[in-house]
Each structure stands twice: as structure tokens, then as C-alpha cells.
Amino acid sequence: MSRSRTAMLAALALVAGASGTALAMVPDAGSIAAIPCTVDYQVQNQWSTGFTANVTVTNNSAAKSSWAVKWSYGGNQQVTSGWNAKVTQAGTAVTAANETYNGSLPTGGSVSFGFQASYSGSNALPATFTLDGVTCNVDSGTGGPTGPGTPGPGTGTKVDNPYAGAKVYVNPDWAAKAAAETGGSRISNQPTGVWMDRIAAINGTTGARGLRAHLDTALTQKGSGELVVQLVIYDLPGRDCAALASNGELGPTEIDKYKTQFIDPIAAILADPKYASLRIVNTIEIDSLPNLITNTGSRATATPQCDTMKANGNYVKGVGYALNKLGDIPNVYNYIDAGHHGWLGWDDNFAPSAQLFAQAATAEGATVDDVHGFITNTANYSALKENNFSINETIAGKSVRESKWVDWNRYTDELSYAQAFRTQLVSAGFRSTIGMLIDTSRNGWGGSARPAGPGAQTSVDTYVDGGRYDRRIHVGNWCNQSGAGLGERPKAAPAAGIDAYVWMKPPGESDGSSSAIPNDEGKGFDRMCDPTYTGNPRNNNNMSGALGNAPLSGHWFSAQFQQLMQNAYPPLS
């Protein structure tokens, strides 16, 4: 089983009684003005060797342009990382000083910061806090952890399918862009994934709210029913070693920064009891583990960057750490990215991928219980169901598997692949209860080019090419594909073993720029996003099939959005 989950105790008396530490009582309302500051210290998540905490300090004295909060531990607690403050420790004494962006603390104003720490034995609360050398009152809202193995308030049992009987969060930032497009109001109410694709995204970037703001908005959308919030956790060191367009901000060796500055702050926010009523679905690190199977070693598709990430193990470590930290939160559901049928559907990729996923799911303290399922076709274009041909057919004396399009793959579409891969994953050690998600945001392939039936039986290639819905030049093409359309609308439990069809990739957000664009997001220029590119071994040296004039990955691409609506299948009304 996963390590014991813990939660805050609501009553201060229980904490004081357990730790032997007496905390100051809060004065009555008439005397609050005389108190120079108050501190609310909350242990948000605790396990046998560590914990995360959030500290809120309120300034009741003169306004400050900088600040420092100090306290001391009575045990062996050791701070390992912090966020929204510079947190340092000398012996048992801890100092949290403001960052450049949150030094202003007006009279009556508050500021919050968080940190992670290790410990052994007991984890008693600090008795005294100071703000710039002045002793603060300790707020009676201060909570403490339960002991390891003891469930606290907010712990709950996960449901089998988080999408069943639930609404799904509509990202207002995406919805506003969609609604501003001609005809976009037809789909602007659809739920899409929120991408945590760099450290700055946690607190928010220009035009995009941060994680807490999304979750606060989700609580409003939730009302009295159930609500799923979909997040994409996507910032591994050496990210996407086979595609420059989605390179990330962290270098291949920066696994510790990934843990402490990306995963830990996200985990601290998701563990806030305020959000315990939400069902939070995480798509874990798209493209990473599949790259270690198909793009390493002696294969023609290998890249030096992927060989590096396989050798240093930081993809496996990073995924394991994310699963472990996020999986400990009772209302979080982790789904690992599992590529798509045109990536892992071949015999030499299929079973080895499942084994690699099992390795990652048991790395860095994670267990298979931290994995609720898998997601396929994330941000990709593979058709959900090809109805006009199957691998069991023989045309003009040749198996459909021998066609150039299928190229000996065992699968022709995402539904058959996802259902079969689920079985393979269970045989690799995952729980029989895992469910699959399929991203259908851009795999509809409708419009005037959609075949009405099978192709001519002149040859196996004319048969397959004439009947396939997926109109890409090659199944390995992935960047801003020309002719693509919106696919099935998000839907819970649409088929056996499938938890939901989802729009994890927000339609209208670019896959990558079609020419080099300087940026501060760590994103490179990949020729697969250039419509003039003639290809490489990963797409069998075919044209890229990409749209021109595309912006950086994740940026709004109006022409693509209009094309997706035009070629939607089922069609838009």
C-alpha cells in the first residue's frame, strides 16, 4: 500500500496535548489591535519521514517593505525546500524571508508561504514565532498532524471512476479565447486540461491564472455536485527529449529542482483541505516514458537527448516522485501518459512500455496504488475508431498490417489500443481496477475529406488509404496537423475500460512554432512543426504535415482553432 496518508487535526487542544506544547490563546476582539502580528502554521501533509506546511503571517503594526519570520523546532525537523519565501535553517532555528515579489506587507495585510521538511519521531509545533524580531500571537487555527497511520479529517476513499456522475472544470482562461473566435461559443463551455508546464504556471503567468486560482474557481463551478479538475503535470528535467518544440525549462540533471520547486509546491496546494471536495485528475508527464522505449539505443529513431535521460534515470525518478507525492492526497487521481497506438502499438514497444511504466510507478517511494489509470493520445491526433479497415483483413493477397500506413502495427486506432494496453498494464502489475482516458480533442478528422466507406481494393494501400479517417501523411506526425478536427466531446465511461473521453489538450493551443521564435519558456524550434520539413526516421522521412505560421507551443493559434471546428466529427451544430 502507499505510505500512510495524514491530515490536520482541527482542534488545537489535540495538538497541544499530543506534543506537550502549550500555545498562546487568542485574545478577544477588542485587544487584537495591540498584537503586532499573528501566525497561522498549518501542517498540510505528513508521512513517516517528512511533512509539508503552510504559514500565514498577518501584520498588525506599521506597513513593511520587507519581512522575516523566525521560529525554532524542538525536534529534529529539517527544512528541505520552500516556496513564496526564502526559507533557511541553522540548527533548530528557521528563517523565512520575503521574495522580491512579496516583500510588501501593509498594516492588516497577510502573506503566505510554504515549505517541506524531514523529521523522525514526533513533529511538535513550534512554540514561538517572531516577525522582524517581534513575538507574534499563534493563531488558534493552527493545526497539527495526526500520527502516521491515523486517518485525519478529509481522508476519503477514491471512487472507481472520478468522471462518473461529475461535471468537469471549464477553464475560464481557455473559454474566453474560444468564445472570442467566430463560432467558438459552440464549444467554449467544454472542459479542458489545465497545463502546469513550468514552475511559473503554479502561481500564474500573463493571461493565465495560477493553480490556486483555478481550484478556487472550480469550487464555484462545483456547486453542490461533484466536479473533476484536470491538470497536466509536465515539467520533467530534460523534457521531451525527442521534440524540441516542447522542450522544458529544466536541464537533464535538475531532478532535485523538479522535486522541490515544481512537484512539492503543487502537492502542497492540492493537499489544502479547502480543495478536498474536488476530484483532481493529474495527467503525469506526457511523452516522457514512451521516449525511453522508442527513441533510445541502436534504433534509427534514437536521439542523444533520450539516451541521456535513459542513462541518468531522471524520467523514471521524476514520474515516480510525482506519483508518490500527488498520490498521497486522498482526492487526487493520477493517470500516466501512455503515448498512442502509432507510438507504442508495435510488438517491440507494447510489452516493454508496460514494464517501464511499472518500474516508474514503483520508483521514489511510489507504488501501483498511486496510479489510478493511464491516458492515451494526449495532445495527439490518432483517430478514436477506424471503421473502414481492420488488421484482420487481407486485401489483394496482403494483410492490412502490411500496408504502408499500418506498417505491421497491431492497432489501427486509439480505442482498440487503449483497451488492449490496459490489459497489458494489469499483467505488468497494475491493479485490475485501472481505467483509461483518451484525449479526443483533435482526432475527429471530419469535414469534406472524411471517407464515407472503405477504399478501393486495388491494393492493400489503396484500400487503407482510401478508407482511413486519420488523414495525416504519417502516423508519426504530431505538430499542428493540417486537416485535423475536434473529436468526440468529453464524456464519462464511453466504453469498456475507458473512464472518459477528455479534451486534455485545449483545442487552439499550438503544438510548436513553425519557425524559430526567441522565448523565455525553454521551448525550442522543432522542424516537425515546419510545413516545409521533409522528415526524419521518427516519421519515416515524410513531410511534416504541419500548419504554417504557428506560434510557440501552448500559445493561441487561431487558424488551427478554426480548422478544428470546421473539421469536427461529430460535426458542430
Secondary structure, DSSP 8 states (H G I E B T S, - for coil): -------EES-HHHHHHHH---------GGGGGG-SEEEEEEEEEE-SSEEEEEEEEEE-SS-BSS-EEEEE-SS--EEEEEESSEEEEETTEEEEE--TTS--B-TT-EEEEEEEEE--S-----S-EEETTEE-EE-TT--EE--TT---TT-----S-TTTTEEE---HHHHHHHHHSTTGGGTTTS---EEE-STHHHHEETTEE-HHHHHHHHHHHHTTSEEEEEEEE---TT--TT-GGG--SS-TT-HHHIIIIIIHHHHHHHT-GGGTTSEEEEEE-TTHHHHHHHSSTTSTT--HHHHHHHHH-HHHHHHHHHHHHHHTSTTEEEEEE---HHHH-SHHHHHHHHHHHHHHTTSTT--GGG--EEEESTT----S---S--TT-EETTEEGGGSTTTTT-S-SSHHHHHHHHHHHHHHTT--TT-EEEEE-TT----STTS-SS---TTSHHHHHHHH-S---SSTT--SSBTT----S--EEEEETTEEEEE--S-TTB-SS-SS----SS-----GGG-TT----GGGTT----B-SS--STTSB-HHHHHHHHHT-SS---
